[in-house]
Amino acid sequence: MLPGRQVDQRRGSGEALLSEIVADPLGGVSPSVYETARLVRLAPWLAGHRERLRFLLDRQHPDGTWGGPGCYSLVPTLSATEALLALLVGATPVRAPAMARPAMASAIRRALGALSDWLVPGNHTPVPDTIAAELVIPALVADVNGHLEHLAAHRVAELSGWCVPGRLSMPPGVDEGVLHQLRDMIRHGRTPPAKLLHSLEALGPITRGAAVVPHEHGVVGCSPAATAAWLGRPPAGRHQDSVEYLRAVQERHGGPVPGVAPVPFFELSWVLAALTADLVPMVPPALLDRLYAAVGPDGVPAGPGLPPDADDTATVLCVLAQWGRPVPPDCLWSYRGNAHFSCFHAERTPSISTNAHVLQALGMAVNRGLLQGRHAENAIDELVSWLGKSQQDEGNWWDKWHASPYYATACCALALARHGGERAARMVEQAVDWVLGTQRDDGSWGRWVGTPEESAYAIQTLLRAPASAPEKRLNHAVARGYTFLEATRAEHDHLPLWHDKDLYAPLRVVQAEVMAAIHLTRTSARLTPAPRRPS
């Protein structure tokens, strides 16, 4: 164990993290290429327009794409390309700055080269399972094709002598029918489903002034892009709260915007779920009151303007139980299906991590006497079976809310270890074996490169999920991972790995997970001796 003075320093870090959350109503979320490009296109009148344009130009990769690796570059590349094309061809009420036009033209050429190689008939590159991909992709492909038709008929000086590429094809498996149905709904004045509001901008200009009631703070769908699409051109004195929201959210990163903000219930509950009493000896009662009051008949949303969901609901219930404010999990039952729980009602694809969090919430409720009887036992049994059937042959899990298998594997292994009983033991063993077998040479873990976030999930899986792995091998792996975390703990620009409309990083959540993994390593009884912080 560490000396008391160092324990107090750790507590200070956890408390400082909570203080940041209290002082920051917008939350700590990384800027989004997709969302920033939508504001370049939809709200060039908003302060920070030049900075957003510079952000897009600076963030383009050498191969012409934007965003994450592989298929995760498709949505942000389409969004940035469409926004730059719209500015260059004069499809927005604000012209592109003269000094930026040559750089924009160069970026467009490279981006369309990448997209033309990708979106061609016969290319079967998978479409990412990010939020509203089935709406965003066909909408952007159609808009880009419209701009290309304009370029073929009208001369743009910066692109003179350039051969305009042919139309982009729709990726395999993407059906435009759903997008057209939703647009018809808006045209007929009907209110769109609540979960659609987060991606309202995909429906196009008809969303301006649609039958949508913004949140009391002016937010539509917890999204800057959705809010900008609903506002349209700057309103004269109307909806000033929505304008103020956009101004505030763009100030956070000096022009660029996150894809989802604010998400107070998600950020607070995930941070508290990661921290322990050693890291935060006392949670301010006002924060627990905030979570307690957020629990409604259908549960808890991630943030204002979003519908309640089983993932945030289960995590909030776990946190309230952990910190002495237990609530019966009645609000979870409406999400129960035949074999698993849905994250949202009418969900397109199920979530592994959501079901792991529901298993934890139900298990904690049983342990505290808040839930009992065959109904609860059957639900827990079904969840254990479903998670077992969802496990990969290698021992890991994948999830719809995160690009890394280390997140889903940690969620499942820890929930099954605590509440899965004896029949989950083999699943946990396989998960631990997979984590041990995928460590990188520098001691880190990661899908594409080693990252502090993924390494924190791996270490927590090894130390919190009981398994029969050889003690020497486990100790060696954790010690190497700990060394990597200590060497990188000052980093704050974390690789975006979480699924929204494109990838993002919830920075304080990642920080809390890294803090928890470091603390767990230093104090774990399974390590002999426990690692000490380098002097």
KOLMI-337927 format. One record per residue (C-alpha): residue in three letters; x, y, z. Coordinates in steps of 0.05 Angstrom, whole numbers, plus 32768, in hexadecimal, padded with zeros to 4 digits. Example, Ala and Ser with C-alpha at 12.3 -4.5 7.8 and 13.67 -1.06 7.14 Angstrom:
2
ALA80F67FA6809C
SER81117FEB808F
# end
This chain:
535
MET800080008000
LEU801680487FF4
PRO80258079802C
GLY7FEA80A28044
ARG800380E38024
GLN7FFF80C37FDF
VAL7FBA80A77FED
ASP7FA380EE7FFD
GLN7FC081067FBB
ARG7F9780D27F96
ARG7F5980E87FBB
GLY7F67812F7FA6
SER7F6A811A7F5D
GLY7F2680F87F61
GLU7F0781327F85
ALA7F2681637F53
LEU7F06813B7F1B
LEU7EC281427F3C
SER7ECE818C7F48
GLU7EDA81947EFD
ILE7E9881727EEE
VAL7E7381A07F1E
ALA7E9381DE7EFF
ASP7E8981C87EB6
PRO7E4181BF7EA0
LEU7E5581AD7E58
GLY7E8181727E6A
GLY7EC5815C7E53
VAL7EBC813F7E0E
SER7EEF81427DD5
PRO7EE0816A7D96
SER7EBF81467D5C
VAL7ED2814C7D13
TYR7E8D81377CFD
GLU7E6881687D2B
THR7E9881A17D1E
ALA7E9081997CD3
ARG7E44819A7CDB
LEU7E4A81DE7CFE
VAL7E7881F77CC7
ARG7E4081E47C97
LEU7E0281F67CBF
ALA7E1882317CEB
PRO7E4E825A7CC8
TRP7E2F82967CEB
LEU7E44827B7D2F
ALA7E8282967D52
GLY7EBF826A7D48
HIS7EB0825A7CFE
ARG7EF882677CE7
GLU7F14823E7D20
ARG7EE682047D0E
LEU7EFD82087CC6
ARG7F4682087CDC
PHE7F3881CC7D09
LEU7F1E81A47CCE
LEU7F5981B67CA2
ASP7F8B81A57CDA
ARG7F6A81637CEC
GLN7F6B81447CA6
HIS7F9881067CA1
PRO7FCD80FF7C6B
ASP7FA180CD7C46
GLY7F6A81017C3F
THR7F3C80E57C75
TRP7F2680FF7CB9
GLY7F1580DA7CF9
GLY7F2780967D14
PRO7F49805B7CF3
GLY7F29802E7CBF
CYS7EDE80337CB7
TYR7EDA80687CEE
SER7EF4809B7CBC
LEU7EB880977C8E
VAL7E8580C27CB4
PRO7EB580FB7CC8
THR7ED480FC7C83
LEU7E9081027C62
SER7E7C81397C93
ALA7EBC81627C8A
THR7EBD815A7C3E
GLU7E74816F7C38
ALA7E7F81AD7C64
LEU7EBD81C47C3E
LEU7E9B81B87BFB
ALA7E5E81E07C10
LEU7E8A821B7C24
LEU7EB382187BE5
VAL7E7882147BB4
GLY7E5182497BD9
ALA7E1A821D7BF6
THR7E1D82417C39
PRO7E0982897C49
VAL7E5182997C5E
ARG7E8882937C2B
ALA7EC8826E7C3A
PRO7F01829D7C51
ALA7F2B82AE7C14
MET7F6C829B7C37
ALA7F5182567C48
ARG7F3582447C03
PRO7F7482257BE5
ALA7F7E81FA7C23
MET7F3581E67C21
ALA7F3B81D37BD8
SER7F7881A87BE6
ALA7F5481867C20
ILE7F1781787BF5
ARG7F4181587BBE
ARG7F6381297BEE
ALA7F2381187C13
LEU7EFC81097BD3
GLY7F3680DD7BBC
ALA7F2F80B47BFB
LEU7EE380B27BF8
SER7EE480A07BAD
ASP7F1080647BBD
TRP7EE180507BF5
LEU7E9B805E7BDD
VAL7E9C80387B9B
PRO7E717FFE7B85
GLY7E8C7FBC7B9E
ASN7EB17FD87BDA
HIS7E9A7FB27C17
THR7EBD7FDA7C4E
PRO7E8F7FD67C8B
VAL7E6780127CA3
PRO7E7780237CEB
ASP7E4180167D1F
THR7E42805E7D37
ILE7E0580867D4B
ALA7DD580947D11
ALA7E05807A7CDC
GLU7DC980617CB5
LEU7DB180AA7CB0
VAL7DF180D37CB0
ILE7E1480AC7C78
PRO7DDE80AE7C43
ALA7DCF80F77C52
LEU7E18810C7C4B
VAL7E2580E17C0D
ALA7DEA81027BEB
ASP7E0181487BFE
VAL7E48813B7BE7
ASN7E2D81217BA4
GLY7E0381607B9E
HIS7E41818C7BA6
LEU7E6781627B73
GLU7E30816D7B41
HIS7E3681B87B4E
LEU7E8181B57B42
ALA7E7781907B01
ALA7E4A81C97AE8
HIS7E6B82067B08
ARG7EB3821C7B0B
VAL7ED482267B4F
ALA7F16824A7B48
GLU7F3C82237B7C
LEU7F2881E27B5A
SER7F3481F67B12
GLY7F5581C07AEA
TRP7F40818B7B1B
CYS7F1981507B02
VAL7ED9814B7B2B
PRO7ED181037B42
GLY7E9180DC7B34
ARG7E5980D27B66
LEU7E6780AE7BA6
SER7E42806C7BAF
MET7E1C80597BED
PRO7E4180287C1A
PRO7E267FE17C19
GLY7DEF7FD57C4C
VAL7DDB801F7C52
ASP7D9280297C41
GLU7D7980707C32
GLY7D32805C7C40
VAL7D34806B7C8B
LEU7D4F80B07C7D
HIS7D1880BF7C4B
GLN7CE280A67C7C
LEU7CFB80D37CB3
ARG7CFE810F7C85
ASP7CB681027C71
MET7CA481017CBB
ILE7CC281467CC4
ARG7CA181627C85
HIS7C5D814D7CA0
GLY7C6A81727CE2
ARG7C7181347D0D
THR7CA081327D48
PRO7CDC81047D3B
PRO7CED80CD7D6D
ALA7D1480E67DA9
LYS7D5380BE7D99
LEU7D5580DC7D53
LEU7D5F81227D6E
HIS7DA981167D7B
SER7DB4810F7D2F
LEU7D7D813E7D17
GLU7DAE81627CE8
ALA7DB081247CBB
LEU7D6981337CA4
GLY7D7E81737C81
PRO7D6181BA7C7C
ILE7D1A81A27C8B
THR7D2F819B7CD4
ARG7D3181E77CDD
GLY7CFB81F87D0E
ALA7CE281B07D0F
ALA7CAF819A7D42
VAL7CE381917D78
VAL7CE481AF7DBD
PRO7D2C81BE7DD2
HIS7D4481AF7E18
GLU7D3B81E97E49
HIS7D8381FE7E3B
GLY7D7782017DF0
VAL7D9881BF7DDF
VAL7D7B81937DA9
GLY7D8E814A7DAF
CYS7DCB81597DDA
SER7DED816B7D98
PRO7E0B81AC7D7D
ALA7DFD81957D35
ALA7DB581827D44
THR7DAA81C57D67
ALA7DC981EC7D2D
ALA7D9F81C67CFA
TRP7D5F81D57D21
LEU7D71821F7D28
GLY7D8482297CDF
ARG7D9E826F7CD1
PRO7DAA829A7D0E
PRO7D6582AA7D2B
ALA7D5482F27D39
GLY7D4782F27D83
ARG7D2582AE7D84
HIS7D41826F7DA4
GLN7D7982977DC3
ASP7D8682607DF5
SER7D9882317DBC
VAL7DC782657D9F
GLU7DE8826E7DE3
TYR7DF182237DE9
LEU7E1682227DA6
ARG7E41825D7DB9
ALA7E54823C7DFB
VAL7E6281F77DDF
GLN7E9082137DA8
GLU7EB7823C7DDA
ARG7ECE81FD7DFE
HIS7F0181E97DC9
GLY7F09822D7DA8
GLY7ED982217D6F
PRO7ED381D67D64
VAL7E9B81B27D89
PRO7E90816D7DA8
GLY7E5F813C7D89
VAL7E3581377DC8
ALA7E2F816C7DFF
PRO7E1D81727E35
VAL7E1A812B7E51
PRO7E1881387E9C
PHE7DF980F67EB2
PHE7E2680CC7E86
GLU7E6680F07E9B
LEU7E5780F27EE5
SER7E3E80AB7EEC
TRP7E77808C7EC4
VAL7EAB80B47EEB
LEU7E8C809F7F2E
ALA7E8780577F17
ALA7ED280567F0A
LEU7EE780787F4A
THR7EE880567F8E
ALA7EE3806E7FD6
ASP7F2F80717FDA
LEU7F3180A17F9F
VAL7EF480C97FB4
PRO7EE480BE7FFE
MET7EA480E87FF8
VAL7E7A80FB7FBC
PRO7E5A81407FC4
PRO7E1181337FD6
ALA7DFA81647FA0
LEU7E1881367F6A
LEU7DF480F97F85
ASP7DB581227F8A
ARG7DBD81347F40
LEU7DC180EB7F2C
TYR7D8980D77F5B
ALA7D5A810C7F3F
ALA7D6B80F77EF8
VAL7D4C80B17F01
GLY7D0780B47EE0
PRO7CD4807F7ECE
ASP7CFD806C7E90
GLY7D4080767EB0
VAL7D7780A87EA2
PRO7D9080CA7E62
ALA7DD980D97E54
GLY7DC881237E4F
PRO7D9281577E40
GLY7D6C814B7E00
LEU7D7B81007DFD
PRO7D4A80C97E0F
PRO7D56809E7E4C
ASP7D7E805E7E3F
ALA7D8E801F7E64
ASP7DDA802B7E63
ASP7DDA806D7E87
THR7DA180557EB3
ALA7DC580177ECA
THR7E06803D7ED7
VAL7DE280737EFF
LEU7DBF803D7F29
CYS7E02801A7F36
VAL7E22805C7F4C
LEU7DE9806F7F7A
ALA7DEC802A7F9A
GLN7E37802E7FA0
TRP7E3380727FC3
GLY7DFA80617FF3
ARG7DBE807C7FCC
PRO7DA0803B7FAF
VAL7D63803F7F81
PRO7D3980027F6D
PRO7D477FF17F23
ASP7CFE7FF27F0E
CYS7D0D80227ED5
LEU7D397FEE7EB3
TRP7D027FBB7EA6
SER7CE57FE07E6A
TYR7D267FD37E45
ARG7D247F887E4E
GLY7D1C7F5D7E10
ASN7D197F127E05
ALA7D627F057E16
HIS7D837F477E24
PHE7D757F907E34
SER7D717FC67DFF
CYS7D9780067E08
PHE7D60802E7DE7
HIS7D1A801B7DD3
ALA7D1680067D89
GLU7D617FFC7D89
ARG7D857FEB7D48
THR7DBE7FC17D67
PRO7DC77FA87DAF
SER7DFE7FC07DDD
ILE7E2B7F907E02
SER7E437FC37E36
THR7DFB7FD97E44
ASN7DE87F927E57
ALA7E267F8B7E82
HIS7E137FCB7EA7
VAL7DCB7FB37EAF
LEU7DE67F727ECC
GLN7E0E7F9A7EFE
ALA7DD27FC57F10
LEU7DA47F897F1B
GLY7DDA7F637F41
MET7DE77F9D7F70
ALA7D9C7FA67F7A
VAL7D957F5D7F8D
ASN7DD07F627FBD
ARG7DB17F9E7FDF
GLY7D6C7F7F7FE5
LEU7D4C7FAF7FB3
LEU7D3B7F777F83
GLN7D277F2F7F8F
GLY7CFF7EF47F73
ARG7D007ECB7F33
HIS7CF67F087F07
ALA7D3A7F237F1C
GLU7D5C7EE07F1B
ASN7D437ED17ED5
ALA7D5A7F157EBB
ILE7D9F7F0B7ED8
ASP7DA37EC47EBC
GLU7D8F7EDD7E77
LEU7DC37F147E78
VAL7DFA7EE57E8C
SER7DE77EB57E54
TRP7DE17EED7E20
LEU7E257F0A7E33
GLY7E437EC57E2F
LYS7E277EBA7DE9
SER7E417EFF7DD4
GLN7E887EF07DEA
GLN7EBA7EE87DB1
ASP7EE07EA77DA9
GLU7F207ECB7DBD
GLY7F007EDF7E00
ASN7EF17F287DF4
TRP7EB17F507DE6
TRP7EA07F887DB5
ASP7E6E7FBF7DC1
LYS7E457FF37D9A
TRP7E5A802D7DC7
HIS7EA580257DC4
ALA7ED880157D8E
SER7F057FED7DBC
PRO7EF87FA67DD4
TYR7F1C7FB67E15
TYR7EE27FE27E2C
ALA7EAD7FAD7E1E
THR7ED87F767E3B
ALA7EE37F9B7E7B
CYS7E987FAB7E82
CYS7E857F627E76
ALA7EBC7F407E9E
LEU7EB17F6B7EDC
ALA7E657F647EDA
LEU7E697F197ED0
ALA7E9E7F107F06
ARG7E727F337F39
HIS7E2D7F1C7F25
GLY7E347EE27EF4
GLY7E3E7EAA7F25
GLU7E657E6A7F18
ARG7E4D7E627ED0
ALA7E6E7EA47EBD
ALA7EB27E8E7ED8
ARG7EC97E727E95
MET7EB47EB27E71
VAL7EDE7EDB7EA1
GLU7F197EAC7E9A
GLN7F177EB47E4E
ALA7F137F007E54
VAL7F507F027E82
ASP7F777ED47E54
TRP7F667F007E18
VAL7F7E7F3F7E3D
LEU7FBF7F1D7E52
GLY7FCB7F067E0B
THR7FC17F4A7DE9
GLN7FF07F767E11
ARG801F7F9F7DE6
ASP806B7FA17DEB
ASP806A7FE47E10
GLY803B7FC87E46
SER7FFC7FEA7E2A
TRP7FBD7FCF7E0B
GLY7F967FEB7DD0
ARG7F707FDA7D91
TRP7F9980057D62
VAL7FD080217D8F
GLY7FDB801B7DDA
THR7FB2804E7E00
PRO7FAA80607E4A
GLU7F5F80567E46
GLU7F62800F7E2A
SER7F9C7FFD7E58
ALA7F7280137E93
TYR7F397FE57E7E
ALA7F6A7FAC7E75
ILE7F8A7FB57EBA
GLN7F467FB97EDB
THR7F317F797EB8
LEU7F6F7F557ED1
LEU7F6A7F6D7F19
ARG7F1F7F6E7F25
ALA7F0A7F2F7F00
PRO7F207EF17F28
ALA7F437EBF7EFA
SER7F757E877F00
ALA7FAB7EA77ED5
PRO7FF17E9A7EF0
GLU80007ECE7F25
LYS80457EDD7F08
ARG80297EE97EC2
LEU7FF17F157EDC
ASN801F7F3D7F09
HIS80507F487ED0
ALA80197F607EA0
VAL7FFB7F907ED3
ALA803F7FAC7EE7
ARG804F7FBB7E9E
GLY800B7FDA7E93
TYR801380047ED2
THR8056801E7EB9
PHE803580337E78
LEU7FFD80577E9D
GLU802D807C7ECA
ALA805580927E8E
THR801780AC7E69
ARG7FEB80C37EA3
ALA7FF8810D7E93
GLU7FDA81067E4E
HIS7F9781277E45
ASP7F8C81227DF9
HIS7F7080DB7DF9
LEU7F6380B47DBA
PRO7F1880B77DAA
LEU7EFB80717DB1
TRP7EB2807B7DC5
HIS7E7A80787D93
ASP7E4F80B47D83
LYS7E4480CB7D3C
ASP7E8F80C57D38
LEU7EC280B07D6D
TYR7ECC80DB7DAB
ALA7EEF80DA7DEE
PRO7ECA80EA7E2F
LEU7F0981067E4D
ARG7EF681057E97
VAL7EDB80BF7E92
VAL7F1C80A77E74
GLN7F4380CC7EA9
ALA7F1A80AB7EE0
GLU7F2680657EC2
VAL7F7180717EBF
MET7F72808B7F06
ALA7F4B804E7F1D
ALA7F7A801D7EFA
ILE7FB8803E7F18
HIS7F9A803E7F5D
LEU7F827FF67F57
THR7FC77FE07F41
ARG7FEA80027F7C
THR7FBA7FE67FB0
SER7FA77FA17F94
ALA7FB17F677FC3
ARG7FBA7F3A7F86
LEU7FFD7F5B7F76
THR803A7F477F9F
PRO80587F797FAA
ALA80297FB07F92
PRO804A7FE07F62
ARG806380227F7E
ARG805F80647F5B
PRO80A280767F3B
SER80C880AA7F62
# end
